[in-house]
Amino acid sequence: MSDLAASLFQPFRVRGLAMPNRIVMAPMTRSFSPGGVPGPDVAAYYRRRAEGEVGLILTEGTVIERPAARNHPGIPFFHGEGLPGWSRVVEEVHAGGGRIAPQIWHTGSVKSFQTAWEPDAPVESPSGLVAPDQPRGVSMSDNDIADTIAAFGRAAAEARRLGFDAVELHGAHGYLIDQFFWAGTNRRDDRWGGISLRERSRFAAAVVAAARENAGPELPVILRVSQWKQQDYAARLATTPDEMTEWLLPLVEAGVDILHCSQRRFWEPEFPEIDGPEGLNFAGWARKLTDAVTITVGSVGLSGDVVASFGGESSEPASLEKLLQRLERDEFDLVAVGRALLSDPRWVTRIRTGDRAGLRAFSAGDLATLS
């Protein structure tokens, strides 16, 4: 292992979470939980990543207790009958020497690209829109919003009860929380809407506060955020550092410990007009503006980005040199790895031991199995 690569394997601690290295397994939707219940195969899948030395595993999205919180029948519940399965997952990951956090989710009005399945209840969103000027489902009432916030809080309490090591809220990629952020899908004229990004962040801040209260003092609260949406890859919530501060700082003040900053390619600068083509990425700017711990993510270890993989494209192993240089200069704190870990549970061990020859390519077929 080179001196530069050693930066990935420095311990890290936030609240009661002690990580042996800086590598996080990114949450990836798997849809292998029929009836919303994760089975032994799901527990074994996560245990293999724990045994492969991942510093912190973030689970696939698992949904709160709302009538239409998921858009695929194989997405797991994080309530009711789904909880015993998650208890088994925690036990297996801890037995494998790992640490794990659930990603708590509500898909909003977004339809799955994998299936034509529809939930029994109408899908919900801030303004009954899935994208700008594209109606789908119903606008949430005040009672719907209050119940949703409470459901996120209950999920955080269950994460603590089940022995998880942290909790992540999914606020990215055009799903429910992100639909409140986005002016194109939040047309509300009450306290949950507004002209400014700060105003449209009130719902997320309330969710964060509920999660923070229920997670207890030891569990870090992580919030995944993104500029891009699956409805519009070019969308940007914050076009200046000032706008990014208005967006993210209130969320940190509400109780976020870690901002998980999703971009399609981690090496792309967020504001190149300010600091040039080698400038700070999304996680770097988020850290600079809020002083929060940040995770960078986006095509780490692979040649192609995640959006291309949705179209069936494969990706080859890629150099980590740019990533390690950015980590070494203290641009961000943690690094999330997605598809490389999906195709190879021993990816972290291979990086630590210098087994570059053993690194595997990613293919779309990897999405069809729990290897």
C-alpha positions in Angstrom: 0.0 0.0 0.0 1.4 3.4 -1.0 1.8 6.3 1.5 -1.0 8.1 -0.4 -3.3 5.1 -0.3 -2.7 4.9 3.5 -4.9 8.0 3.9 -7.9 5.8 3.1 -7.1 3.5 6.0 -6.9 6.1 8.8 -9.4 5.6 11.5 -12.3 8.1 11.9 -14.8 8.8 14.6 -18.0 10.8 14.8 -20.2 10.6 17.9 -20.3 6.9 18.9 -19.3 5.6 15.5 -15.7 4.5 15.3 -14.6 3.5 11.8 -11.3 1.7 11.1 -10.9 3.4 7.7 -12.5 6.1 5.6 -14.4 3.8 3.2 -18.2 3.7 3.2 -20.4 1.4 1.2 -22.8 3.5 -0.7 -26.5 2.7 -0.5 -27.7 0.8 -3.6 -31.3 -0.2 -4.3 -31.4 -4.0 -4.6 -35.1 -4.9 -4.4 -34.5 -8.4 -3.1 -36.9 -8.2 -0.1 -40.2 -9.7 -1.2 -43.1 -8.4 0.8 -40.8 -5.7 2.2 -39.0 -8.2 4.4 -35.2 -8.6 4.1 -34.3 -12.3 4.3 -31.2 -14.3 5.2 -29.7 -13.7 1.7 -29.8 -9.9 2.4 -28.1 -10.4 5.7 -25.4 -12.6 4.2 -24.9 -10.0 1.4 -24.1 -7.3 3.9 -22.0 -9.5 6.1 -19.7 -10.3 3.2 -19.0 -6.5 2.8 -18.3 -6.3 6.6 -15.8 -9.2 6.3 -14.3 -7.4 3.3 -13.3 -4.5 5.6 -15.8 -1.8 4.7 -15.5 0.9 7.3 -19.3 1.7 7.3 -22.0 0.0 5.3 -25.0 2.1 4.3 -27.9 -0.2 3.4 -30.1 0.0 0.4 -33.0 2.5 0.8 -35.6 1.1 3.3 -38.9 2.9 3.6 -40.8 4.6 6.3 -44.3 3.8 7.4 -46.4 5.7 4.8 -49.0 4.2 2.5 -47.0 4.8 -0.7 -43.4 5.2 0.5 -41.9 2.8 -2.0 -42.1 2.3 -5.8 -41.1 -1.3 -6.1 -42.5 -4.4 -4.3 -39.0 -5.7 -3.4 -37.9 -2.6 -1.5 -37.7 -3.4 2.2 -39.8 -1.8 5.0 -38.2 -0.2 8.0 -41.2 -0.7 10.1 -43.5 -3.5 11.2 -42.8 -6.9 9.6 -39.6 -5.7 8.0 -37.8 -5.0 11.3 -36.9 -8.6 12.4 -35.1 -9.0 9.1 -33.1 -5.8 9.7 -32.3 -7.1 13.2 -30.7 -10.1 11.5 -28.7 -7.9 9.2 -27.3 -6.0 12.1 -26.3 -9.1 13.9 -24.6 -10.6 10.8 -22.7 -7.4 10.0 -21.5 -7.0 13.6 -20.5 -10.7 13.7 -18.4 -9.9 10.5 -16.6 -7.1 12.3 -18.5 -4.3 10.5 -20.6 -1.2 11.2 -23.9 -0.4 9.5 -26.5 2.3 9.1 -29.9 2.0 7.4 -30.7 4.5 4.6 -34.2 5.7 5.5 -36.3 6.6 2.5 -39.5 7.8 0.9 -39.6 7.6 -2.9 -42.2 10.4 -3.2 -43.8 10.5 -6.7 -40.9 8.9 -8.5 -41.8 5.8 -10.5 -39.4 2.9 -10.6 -37.6 2.3 -13.9 -37.5 -1.5 -13.1 -41.2 -2.2 -12.9 -44.7 -1.1 -13.7 -45.9 -2.0 -10.2 -47.9 0.7 -8.3 -48.5 1.0 -4.6 -52.1 0.6 -3.3 -52.3 4.3 -2.2 -51.8 7.4 -4.4 -48.2 8.5 -4.6 -47.5 11.7 -2.8 -45.2 14.7 -3.2 -45.0 18.4 -2.1 -47.2 19.6 -5.1 -48.4 16.5 -6.9 -45.5 16.7 -9.4 -42.8 14.2 -10.3 -40.8 16.8 -12.3 -41.5 20.4 -13.4 -44.9 20.6 -15.0 -45.3 16.8 -14.9 -48.2 15.8 -12.6 -48.2 12.5 -10.8 -50.0 11.6 -7.6 -51.3 14.0 -5.0 -50.1 17.0 -3.1 -49.4 16.3 0.6 -51.7 17.8 3.2 -50.4 19.3 6.4 -51.4 16.0 8.2 -49.6 14.0 5.6 -46.4 16.0 6.1 -46.7 15.8 9.9 -47.2 12.0 9.8 -44.2 11.7 7.4 -41.9 13.6 9.7 -43.0 11.5 12.6 -42.5 8.3 10.6 -38.9 9.4 9.9 -38.4 9.9 13.6 -39.8 6.5 14.4 -37.5 4.9 11.9 -34.5 6.6 13.6 -35.7 5.3 17.0 -36.0 1.7 15.5 -32.4 2.0 14.1 -31.2 2.8 17.6 -33.2 0.0 19.1 -32.0 -2.6 16.6 -28.3 -1.7 17.3 -27.4 0.1 14.1 -24.3 2.3 14.3 -25.7 5.4 12.5 -28.7 6.4 10.5 -28.9 8.0 7.0 -31.8 10.0 5.5 -32.2 9.9 1.8 -32.5 13.5 0.7 -31.2 13.2 -2.9 -31.8 12.1 -6.5 -35.4 13.5 -6.8 -37.1 11.5 -4.1 -39.5 13.0 -1.6 -37.1 15.1 0.6 -35.4 16.3 -2.6 -38.7 17.1 -4.1 -39.3 19.6 -1.3 -35.8 21.2 -2.1 -36.5 21.5 -5.8 -38.4 24.6 -7.0 -39.6 22.6 -10.0 -41.5 20.1 -7.8 -42.3 22.3 -4.7 -44.9 24.9 -5.7 -46.4 25.2 -2.2 -47.4 28.5 -0.8 -47.4 27.5 2.8 -44.5 27.1 5.3 -43.3 24.0 3.5 -42.7 25.9 0.2 -41.2 29.2 -0.7 -39.1 31.2 -3.2 -35.8 30.5 -1.5 -33.9 27.3 -1.1 -33.7 28.0 2.6 -37.5 28.1 2.8 -37.9 24.9 0.8 -35.4 23.2 3.2 -37.8 23.5 6.2 -39.3 20.0 5.6 -35.9 18.4 5.5 -34.8 20.3 8.6 -37.9 19.0 10.4 -37.2 15.4 9.3 -33.6 15.8 10.5 -34.6 17.2 13.8 -37.0 14.3 14.4 -34.3 11.8 13.4 -31.7 13.5 15.6 -34.1 13.5 18.7 -34.9 9.8 18.2 -31.4 8.5 17.2 -30.0 9.3 20.6 -26.6 10.9 21.4 -24.4 8.1 20.1 -25.7 7.5 16.5 -24.6 10.0 13.9 -27.3 11.3 11.6 -26.2 11.3 7.9 -28.1 13.1 5.1 -27.6 12.2 1.5 -28.0 15.2 -0.8 -27.4 15.8 -4.5 -27.7 18.6 -7.1 -28.7 16.2 -9.9 -32.1 14.5 -10.1 -33.0 11.3 -11.9 -35.7 13.4 -13.5 -33.1 16.0 -14.7 -29.4 15.1 -14.6 -28.5 18.8 -15.2 -30.6 20.1 -12.3 -28.8 22.3 -9.7 -30.3 23.5 -6.5 -27.4 25.7 -5.5 -25.6 27.6 -8.3 -23.4 29.6 -5.9 -21.6 29.0 -2.6 -24.1 31.4 -0.9 -27.0 29.3 -2.2 -25.3 26.1 -1.0 -24.9 27.6 2.5 -28.6 28.6 2.6 -29.5 25.0 1.6 -27.1 22.9 3.8 -26.2 25.0 6.9 -29.8 24.9 8.3 -29.8 21.1 7.9 -26.5 20.8 9.8 -27.9 23.2 12.5 -31.0 20.9 12.7 -28.8 17.9 13.6 -27.0 16.5 10.6 -23.5 15.2 11.5 -22.5 14.0 8.1 -23.4 15.3 4.6 -23.3 12.5 2.0 -22.7 14.5 -1.2 -23.7 12.6 -4.3 -22.4 13.6 -7.7 -22.1 11.5 -10.8 -18.3 11.9 -11.0 -16.4 12.8 -7.8 -13.5 14.6 -9.6 -15.7 17.3 -11.1 -15.4 20.7 -9.5 -18.6 22.1 -8.0 -17.9 25.8 -8.8 -15.1 25.8 -11.4 -15.7 29.5 -12.1 -14.4 30.2 -8.6 -11.6 27.8 -8.0 -10.8 26.3 -11.4 -11.0 22.9 -13.1 -9.2 21.2 -10.2 -11.3 23.0 -7.6 -13.3 21.6 -4.7 -16.0 19.0 -5.5 -19.5 19.0 -3.9 -18.3 17.4 -0.7 -15.4 19.8 -0.5 -17.6 22.8 -0.8 -20.2 21.4 1.6 -17.4 20.8 4.2 -16.0 24.3 3.7 -19.3 26.0 4.0 -20.8 24.1 7.0 -17.9 22.5 8.9 -19.8 19.2 8.8 -18.2 15.9 8.1 -18.6 15.0 4.5 -18.7 11.9 2.3 -17.8 12.1 -1.4 -19.3 9.7 -3.8 -19.5 9.3 -7.6 -17.8 6.7 -9.8 -15.1 5.9 -7.3 -12.9 3.1 -8.6 -14.6 2.7 -11.9 -14.4 4.2 -15.4 -18.1 4.9 -16.0 -20.7 6.7 -14.0 -23.8 5.3 -12.3 -26.2 6.8 -14.8 -24.5 5.0 -17.6 -24.9 1.7 -15.7 -28.6 2.2 -15.7 -28.4 1.9 -19.4 -26.6 -1.4 -19.2 -23.0 -0.1 -19.6 -20.2 -1.9 -17.9 -17.3 -0.1 -16.2 -13.6 -1.1 -15.8 -11.5 -0.6 -12.7 -10.0 2.9 -12.6 -7.2 4.6 -10.8 -7.8 6.1 -7.4 -4.9 8.6 -7.6 -7.1 11.7 -8.0 -9.4 10.6 -5.2 -6.4 9.9 -2.8 -4.9 13.3 -3.7 -8.1 15.1 -2.7 -8.4 13.0 0.5 -4.8 13.8 1.3 -5.4 17.5 0.9 -8.3 17.2 3.4 -11.0 18.1 0.9 -13.5 15.7 2.5 -13.5 13.1 5.3 -15.0 9.9 3.9 -15.3 8.1 0.6 -18.4 6.1 -0.5 -18.0 3.3 -3.0 -21.0 1.9 -4.8 -20.8 -0.4 -7.8 -17.2 -1.5 -7.2 -18.4 -3.0 -3.9 -21.5 -4.4 -5.4 -19.5 -6.5 -7.8 -16.8 -7.4 -5.4 -17.3 -7.6 -1.6 -13.5 -7.8 -1.1 -12.8 -4.5 -3.0 -11.5 -2.8 0.2 -9.2 -5.6 1.1 -7.8 -5.6 -2.5 -7.1 -1.9 -2.3 -5.5 -2.2 1.2 -3.2 -5.1 0.1 -2.4 -3.6 -3.3 -4.1 -6.5 -5.2 -4.8 -4.3 -8.3 -4.8 -7.4 -10.6 -7.7 -8.8 -8.6 -10.0 -5.8 -9.1 -13.1 -6.6 -11.0 -15.1 -4.8 -13.7 -18.7 -3.9 -13.1 -21.4 -5.2 -15.4 -25.1 -4.6 -15.4 -25.6 -8.3 -14.6 -24.2 -7.6 -11.2 -27.4 -5.8 -10.4 -29.4 -9.0 -10.8 -27.7 -10.9 -8.0 -26.9 -10.6 -4.3 -23.3 -11.8 -4.7 
